Amino acid sequence: MNKYGGRVHTRFPPEPNGYLHIGHAKSICLNFGTAEEFEGLCNLRFDDTNPAKEETEFVESIKEDVRWLGFTWEDRLFYASDYFDQLYEFAVQLIKQGKAYVCDLTAEEIREYRGTLTEPGKESPYRNRSIEENLDLFTRMKNGEFPDGAKVLRAKIDMASPNLNMRDPIIYRIMHEHHHRTGDKWCIYPMYDFAHPLSDAIENITHSICTLEFEDHRPLYDWFVDNLITGDKPRQYEFARLNLTNTITSKRKLRRLVEEGYVQGWDDPRMPTLAGYRRRGYTPESIHDFCNRIGVAKANSTVDIALLEHCLREDLNLKAPRVMAVLDPLKVVITNYPEGQIEKLEAENNPQDPEAGYRQVTFSRTLFIEREDFMENPPKKYFRLSPGKEVRLKHAYIIKCEHVVKDEEGRIIEIQCTYDPDTKSGGPAAGRKVKGTLHWVSEAEALDAEVRLYDYLFMDDESQDNQDSEDELEDGFEDELNQNNEEDDDFLSKLNPHSLKILKNCKVEPLLQDALPGSKFQFLRQGYFCADLKDHSPQTPVFNRIVGLRDSWAKAKRNS
């Protein structure tokens, strides 16, 4: 940290070609967090060098995600496109130094000439063009005289280098595409590997923090900076990216899920995007906690998604009010409770929060319990409701099943019970013990709601080959060089067909009608739920299950 006189200046440099995902959260926390820790600065910069894939929608979503995580860039919002004129002049400077040339090879020929990890590459037949010819051709490229892919500008480094990135990499390509910020001013665009390190240098970045797959790119970044920049230069530091079980974070694959309709947009609550997590009901505090726990390492590894869910439960357990919701209602009639009588009972809002207080719940002759909480012919050690057995209704009375009512097809449609009036809180038999306690909602005031039960989008419990590099490295002309001709559809075979189950006509406490979109609750015995950010309203209450109550991570830790 003393290399720059104690100055620390980082940056978070996403490409606006998709929504940010959970892996980016680690990078956001690391870059902004490092700057905060050392009282430095952190820029937000969009590396917008590929107009074919970039949209203003992605820019705005990224800003929202950074703010949601609690960080601010103040007045330090930048774009690589801010530097297009300067980057062009840098390219001209390399040509004048004899270190860049215009190449006419096709994408296939460049791939063939590049060589392999064990064989050196071959020099392009256009490598020794004169400086004057290269300057003329590059100017004509800029002026739009050539079609896409006809020519590229390449750095002249070393075709025999053991590092493939140093084998005369492409630094400019022709793209007749409308740019979301510069419009049609340019028809040539710098490659990411050229624009990225030079943008860092222009912004006086001290610590260029990136993921491990860029370690092999560091010599190239240093080559560009050393040949074009004087004074202090950025130093690149690599860390292991986040691999998470049951999760794919390749933006290319996530884009396919969206564009081909496997999910309902980038913010689908099953998506590992930060927008998806936000809509699902995750909290920024839980993601900060998760990133702090996994830390920063140099070795790649895969983190169990159960740890992320554990961090979420710990946060929600302290914050989320408790309510009762019946997702698959079965009617219960308490035959010895007076018809037409309504009773208000006291229920605690959150036992983890002493200041959360209490609310009133309505009790009446007819109510709803979960269908799975009744069994006509139960096995041994079944402690929920069954004929002749007693259970306690949470915050209310002990009831006993007396009779089962079925429809013509033999399906149970009603349970008739009796209650013990002395067993409510404060009653003479309030302490009477039974083994089962059920949640319930009174028919008198039950609110109908839609509940969406989300599960993992992918069934595979390992995160293998599921990510592209941070900048995708399939940028413009490079698409043709790196394109896998056998399109990887294997990840689609791992899609979970049961990742979303929609339940209609659920019965919930009436107070949830006033829940604001994004409000979070614990549905007793069901899990944590969130009022959907898009679809929830007082007229159509919609709740997403954020996460269940069972904490496999905590259990594994206790047993280890």
Secondary structure in CASP SS format (residue, H / E / C, confidence):
PFRMAT SS
TARGET T0000
AUTHOR 0000-0000-0000
METHOD secondary structure of the structure
MODEL  1
M C 1.00
N C 1.00
K C 1.00
Y C 1.00
G C 1.00
G C 1.00
R C 1.00
V C 1.00
H E 1.00
T E 1.00
R E 1.00
F E 1.00
P C 1.00
P C 1.00
E C 1.00
P C 1.00
N C 1.00
G C 1.00
Y C 1.00
L C 1.00
H E 1.00
I H 1.00
G H 1.00
H H 1.00
A H 1.00
K H 1.00
S H 1.00
I H 1.00
C H 1.00
L H 1.00
N H 1.00
F H 1.00
G H 1.00
T H 1.00
A H 1.00
E H 1.00
E H 1.00
F C 1.00
E C 1.00
G C 1.00
L E 1.00
C E 1.00
N E 1.00
L E 1.00
R E 1.00
F E 1.00
D C 1.00
D C 1.00
T C 1.00
N C 1.00
P C 1.00
A C 1.00
K C 1.00
E C 1.00
E C 1.00
T H 1.00
E H 1.00
F H 1.00
V H 1.00
E H 1.00
S H 1.00
I H 1.00
K H 1.00
E H 1.00
D H 1.00
V H 1.00
R H 1.00
W H 1.00
L C 1.00
G C 1.00
F C 1.00
T C 1.00
W C 1.00
E C 1.00
D C 1.00
R C 1.00
L E 1.00
F E 1.00
Y E 1.00
A H 1.00
S H 1.00
D H 1.00
Y H 1.00
F H 1.00
D H 1.00
Q H 1.00
L H 1.00
Y H 1.00
E H 1.00
F H 1.00
A H 1.00
V H 1.00
Q H 1.00
L H 1.00
I H 1.00
K H 1.00
Q C 1.00
G C 1.00
K C 1.00
A E 1.00
Y E 1.00
V E 1.00
C E 1.00
D C 1.00
L C 1.00
T C 1.00
A H 1.00
E H 1.00
E H 1.00
I H 1.00
R H 1.00
E H 1.00
Y H 1.00
R H 1.00
G C 1.00
T C 1.00
L C 1.00
T C 1.00
E C 1.00
P C 1.00
G C 1.00
K C 1.00
E C 1.00
S C 1.00
P C 1.00
Y C 1.00
R C 1.00
N C 1.00
R C 1.00
S C 1.00
I H 1.00
E H 1.00
E H 1.00
N H 1.00
L H 1.00
D H 1.00
L H 1.00
F H 1.00
T H 1.00
R H 1.00
M H 1.00
K H 1.00
N C 1.00
G C 1.00
E C 1.00
F C 1.00
P C 1.00
D C 1.00
G C 1.00
A C 1.00
K C 1.00
V E 1.00
L E 1.00
R E 1.00
A E 1.00
K C 1.00
I C 1.00
D C 1.00
M C 1.00
A C 1.00
S C 1.00
P C 1.00
N C 1.00
L H 1.00
N H 1.00
M H 1.00
R C 1.00
D C 1.00
P C 1.00
I E 1.00
I E 1.00
Y E 1.00
R E 1.00
I E 1.00
M C 1.00
H C 1.00
E C 1.00
H C 1.00
H E 1.00
H C 1.00
R C 1.00
T C 1.00
G E 1.00
D C 1.00
K C 1.00
W C 1.00
C C 1.00
I E 1.00
Y E 1.00
P E 1.00
M C 1.00
Y H 1.00
D H 1.00
F H 1.00
A H 1.00
H H 1.00
P H 1.00
L H 1.00
S H 1.00
D H 1.00
A H 1.00
I H 1.00
E C 1.00
N C 1.00
I C 1.00
T C 1.00
H E 1.00
S E 1.00
I E 1.00
C E 1.00
T E 1.00
L H 1.00
E H 1.00
F H 1.00
E H 1.00
D H 1.00
H H 1.00
R H 1.00
P H 1.00
L H 1.00
Y H 1.00
D H 1.00
W H 1.00
F H 1.00
V H 1.00
D H 1.00
N H 1.00
L H 1.00
I C 1.00
T C 1.00
G C 1.00
D C 1.00
K C 1.00
P C 1.00
R E 1.00
Q E 1.00
Y E 1.00
E E 1.00
F E 1.00
A C 1.00
R C 1.00
L C 1.00
N E 1.00
L E 1.00
T C 1.00
N C 1.00
T C 1.00
I C 1.00
T C 1.00
S C 1.00
K H 1.00
R H 1.00
K H 1.00
L H 1.00
R H 1.00
R H 1.00
L H 1.00
V H 1.00
E H 1.00
E C 1.00
G C 1.00
Y C 1.00
V C 1.00
Q C 1.00
G C 1.00
W C 1.00
D C 1.00
D C 1.00
P C 1.00
R C 1.00
M C 1.00
P C 1.00
T E 1.00
L H 1.00
A H 1.00
G H 1.00
Y H 1.00
R H 1.00
R H 1.00
R H 1.00
G C 1.00
Y C 1.00
T C 1.00
P H 1.00
E H 1.00
S H 1.00
I H 1.00
H H 1.00
D H 1.00
F H 1.00
C H 1.00
N H 1.00
R H 1.00
I H 1.00
G C 1.00
V C 1.00
A C 1.00
K C 1.00
A C 1.00
N C 1.00
S C 1.00
T E 1.00
V E 1.00
D C 1.00
I H 1.00
A H 1.00
L H 1.00
L H 1.00
E H 1.00
H H 1.00
C H 1.00
L H 1.00
R H 1.00
E H 1.00
D H 1.00
L H 1.00
N H 1.00
L H 1.00
K H 1.00
A C 1.00
P C 1.00
R E 1.00
V E 1.00
M C 1.00
A E 1.00
V E 1.00
L C 1.00
D C 1.00
P E 1.00
L E 1.00
K E 1.00
V E 1.00
V E 1.00
I E 1.00
T C 1.00
N C 1.00
Y C 1.00
P C 1.00
E C 1.00
G C 1.00
Q C 1.00
I E 1.00
E E 1.00
K E 1.00
L E 1.00
E E 1.00
A E 1.00
E E 1.00
N C 1.00
N C 1.00
P C 1.00
Q C 1.00
D C 1.00
P C 1.00
E C 1.00
A C 1.00
G C 1.00
Y E 1.00
R E 1.00
Q E 1.00
V E 1.00
T E 1.00
F E 1.00
S E 1.00
R C 1.00
T E 1.00
L E 1.00
F E 1.00
I E 1.00
E E 1.00
R H 1.00
E H 1.00
D H 1.00
F E 1.00
M C 1.00
E C 1.00
N C 1.00
P C 1.00
P C 1.00
K C 1.00
K C 1.00
Y C 1.00
F C 1.00
R C 1.00
L E 1.00
S C 1.00
P C 1.00
G C 1.00
K C 1.00
E E 1.00
V E 1.00
R E 1.00
L E 1.00
K C 1.00
H C 1.00
A C 1.00
Y C 1.00
I E 1.00
I E 1.00
K E 1.00
C E 1.00
E E 1.00
H E 1.00
V E 1.00
V E 1.00
K E 1.00
D C 1.00
E C 1.00
E C 1.00
G C 1.00
R C 1.00
I E 1.00
I E 1.00
E E 1.00
I E 1.00
Q E 1.00
C E 1.00
T E 1.00
Y E 1.00
D E 1.00
P H 1.00
D H 1.00
T H 1.00
K C 1.00
S C 1.00
G C 1.00
G C 1.00
P C 1.00
A C 1.00
A C 1.00
G C 1.00
R C 1.00
K C 1.00
V C 1.00
K C 1.00
G C 1.00
T E 1.00
L E 1.00
H C 1.00
W C 1.00
V E 1.00
S E 1.00
E C 1.00
A C 1.00
E C 1.00
A C 1.00
L E 1.00
D E 1.00
A E 1.00
E E 1.00
V E 1.00
R E 1.00
L E 1.00
Y E 1.00
D C 1.00
Y C 1.00
L C 1.00
F E 1.00
M C 1.00
D C 1.00
D C 1.00
E C 1.00
S C 1.00
Q C 1.00
D C 1.00
N C 1.00
Q C 1.00
D C 1.00
S C 1.00
E C 1.00
D C 1.00
E C 1.00
L C 1.00
E C 1.00
D C 1.00
G C 1.00
F C 1.00
E H 1.00
D H 1.00
E H 1.00
L H 1.00
N H 1.00
Q C 1.00
N C 1.00
N C 1.00
E C 1.00
E C 1.00
D C 1.00
D C 1.00
D H 1.00
F H 1.00
L H 1.00
S H 1.00
K H 1.00
L E 1.00
N C 1.00
P C 1.00
H C 1.00
S C 1.00
L E 1.00
K E 1.00
I E 1.00
L E 1.00
K E 1.00
N E 1.00
C E 1.00
K E 1.00
V E 1.00
E C 1.00
P H 1.00
L H 1.00
L H 1.00
Q H 1.00
D H 1.00
A C 1.00
L C 1.00
P C 1.00
G C 1.00
S C 1.00
K E 1.00
F E 1.00
Q E 1.00
F E 1.00
L C 1.00
R C 1.00
Q C 1.00
G E 1.00
Y E 1.00
F E 1.00
C E 1.00
A E 1.00
D C 1.00
L C 1.00
K C 1.00
D C 1.00
H C 1.00
S C 1.00
P C 1.00
Q C 1.00
T C 1.00
P C 1.00
V E 1.00
F E 1.00
N E 1.00
R E 1.00
I E 1.00
V E 1.00
G C 1.00
L C 1.00
R C 1.00
D C 1.00
S H 1.00
W H 1.00
A H 1.00
K H 1.00
A H 1.00
K H 1.00
R H 1.00
N H 1.00
S C 1.00
END
